[in-house]
């Protein structure tokens, strides 16, 4: 589940709150997969940056990551999509010490414009996002930073989209997943003023060209 309640997303309503797999269970599953011959394991879920919140024992994603990497030192461990605020000095310092961690980090962005991010109810702005990218480049040797982008979010102006294109250039992503916004009935964004389909698709094309 997820409790972020981004205005475009139905998941919190459909899947409920975060439910974390405890560390001992994750370690057991990791060792079993390694014994079966798997060479890469992806730590993933609906919103893995919130891992541990429901356990209420102080553990966070980096604690889980250290345990999993240690449980299978010969297996490459890759992370799924991350909320940008996951990337802190402590996270990077501890993650960089894990030799079998794949240095590819997918930081969900969705927009490179602060006004659009506010309408999306994202919990960061472009300054905080850029700090995350800078930290990864500081602690890892040529990390691959990838992201998601929604084009034509409700009420997005041409000026706001231009800000997003500029931010994409600044971040230098290794890869981007670009999606024209699609309405999810029952979400706050579905009630906002919509951008025409042709405009959403044209902006997706321009974003891909910029990337």
C-alpha positions in Angstrom: 0.0 0.0 0.0 0.8 3.7 0.1 -0.1 6.7 2.3 1.3 9.5 0.2 -2.0 10.3 -1.6 -0.6 11.9 -4.7 -3.6 13.5 -6.4 -3.3 11.4 -9.6 -3.1 8.0 -7.9 -5.8 5.6 -6.9 -3.4 3.1 -5.0 -4.0 4.5 -1.5 -7.7 4.0 -1.9 -7.5 0.6 -3.6 -4.6 -1.0 -1.7 -4.7 0.7 1.7 -1.7 1.5 4.0 1.9 0.3 3.8 2.6 -3.3 4.8 6.3 -4.1 5.2 7.9 -7.5 4.9 10.0 -7.9 8.1 13.8 -8.1 7.8 14.0 -11.8 8.9 11.5 -12.9 6.3 13.2 -10.8 3.6 16.6 -12.3 4.5 15.1 -15.9 4.4 13.6 -15.2 1.0 16.8 -13.7 -0.3 18.9 -16.7 0.8 16.3 -19.1 -0.8 16.5 -17.3 -4.1 20.3 -17.2 -4.1 20.3 -21.0 -3.4 18.0 -21.5 -6.4 20.6 -19.8 -8.6 19.2 -16.3 -9.1 21.9 -13.8 -9.8 19.9 -10.6 -9.3 17.2 -9.7 -6.9 15.1 -6.6 -7.1 13.9 -5.1 -3.8 10.5 -3.6 -4.9 7.0 -2.9 -3.9 4.3 -0.3 -4.3 6.2 2.3 -2.3 9.5 0.9 -0.9 10.7 4.2 0.5 8.0 3.9 3.2 9.3 0.4 4.2 9.3 0.0 7.9 6.9 2.7 8.9 4.3 0.2 10.0 6.8 -2.0 11.9 7.4 0.9 14.3 10.9 -0.4 15.4 13.0 2.4 13.9 14.1 0.3 10.9 14.2 2.0 7.5 14.9 1.0 3.9 18.6 1.2 4.3 18.5 -1.3 7.2 16.5 -3.8 5.0 19.0 -3.2 2.1 22.0 -3.9 4.3 20.4 -7.1 5.6 19.5 -8.4 2.1 22.8 -7.5 0.6 24.7 -9.3 3.4 22.4 -12.4 3.1 23.4 -13.0 -0.5 26.8 -11.4 -1.2 27.2 -13.1 -4.5 23.9 -11.8 -5.8 23.4 -8.4 -7.3 20.7 -6.4 -5.4 18.8 -3.8 -7.3 16.3 -1.3 -5.9 12.9 -0.5 -7.3 11.4 3.0 -7.5 12.4 5.4 -4.7 10.8 8.5 -3.3 13.5 11.2 -3.8 13.7 12.1 -0.1 15.0 8.6 0.6 18.3 9.8 -0.7 20.1 11.3 2.3 23.8 11.5 3.4 23.3 8.5 5.7 21.5 6.5 3.1 24.2 7.1 0.5 27.1 6.5 2.9 25.7 3.1 4.0 24.5 2.1 0.5 27.9 2.9 -1.1 29.5 0.4 1.3 27.5 -2.5 -0.1 29.6 -4.1 -2.9 26.7 -6.1 -4.4 24.3 -3.2 -4.6 23.6 -2.2 -8.2 24.3 1.6 -8.5 21.1 2.3 -10.5 18.6 4.4 -8.7 15.1 5.1 -10.0 13.9 8.4 -8.4 10.3 9.1 -9.2 10.1 12.7 -10.4 6.7 13.1 -12.2 7.4 16.8 -12.9 10.3 19.2 -13.0 8.1 22.2 -12.0 7.4 23.1 -8.4 3.9 24.4 -9.1 2.9 21.1 -10.8 4.5 19.1 -8.0 2.3 20.9 -5.5 -0.8 20.1 -7.5 0.3 16.5 -7.6 0.7 16.6 -3.8 4.3 15.3 -4.1 6.3 15.8 -0.9 9.4 17.4 -2.4 10.3 20.2 -4.7 12.9 20.4 -7.5 15.6 21.7 -5.1 15.3 18.6 -2.9 15.2 16.4 -5.9 18.3 17.9 -7.3 20.0 17.4 -4.0 19.2 13.7 -4.2 20.8 13.5 -7.6 23.9 15.3 -6.4 24.3 13.0 -3.4 24.1 9.9 -5.6 26.8 11.4 -7.9 28.9 12.2 -4.9 28.9 8.8 -3.3 28.7 6.5 -6.3 31.0 6.3 -9.3 28.8 7.1 -12.3 25.5 6.0 -10.9 22.6 5.5 -13.3 19.8 7.8 -12.2 16.5 7.0 -13.9 13.0 8.6 -13.4 9.3 8.8 -14.3 7.7 11.8 -15.9 4.0 12.6 -16.4 3.3 15.1 -19.1 0.1 17.2 -19.4 -0.9 16.9 -15.8 -4.1 18.9 -15.2 -3.6 22.6 -15.5 0.0 22.3 -16.7 0.9 25.4 -18.7 3.4 25.6 -21.4 5.6 27.7 -19.1 5.4 24.9 -16.4 6.3 22.3 -19.0 9.3 24.4 -20.1 10.5 24.4 -16.5 10.3 20.6 -16.6 12.3 20.3 -19.8 15.0 22.6 -18.3 15.1 20.4 -15.1 15.5 17.3 -17.2 18.6 18.7 -18.8 20.1 19.7 -15.5 19.6 16.2 -14.0 21.1 14.2 -16.9 19.1 11.1 -16.5 20.3 7.7 -17.8 16.8 6.9 -18.8 13.2 8.2 -18.4 9.8 6.6 -18.4 7.5 9.2 -19.9 3.7 9.0 -19.7 1.0 11.4 -20.8 -1.3 11.9 -17.9 -4.3 9.6 -17.7 -7.4 10.2 -15.6 -8.0 7.9 -12.6 -11.7 8.3 -11.6 -12.0 9.0 -7.9 -8.8 10.9 -7.5 -8.5 14.7 -6.9 -6.7 15.2 -10.2 -9.7 13.8 -12.1 -11.7 16.9 -11.0 -9.1 19.4 -12.1 -9.0 21.2 -15.5 -7.7 18.7 -18.0 -5.1 19.3 -20.7 -6.1 18.2 -24.2 -4.9 14.7 -25.2 -3.0 16.0 -28.2 -1.1 18.5 -26.0 -0.2 15.7 -23.5 1.1 13.5 -26.2 3.0 16.3 -27.9 4.7 17.2 -24.6 5.6 13.5 -24.0 7.3 13.5 -27.4 9.2 16.7 -26.7 10.3 15.4 -23.3 11.6 12.2 -24.9 13.6 14.3 -27.4 15.1 16.3 -24.5 16.0 13.2 -22.6 
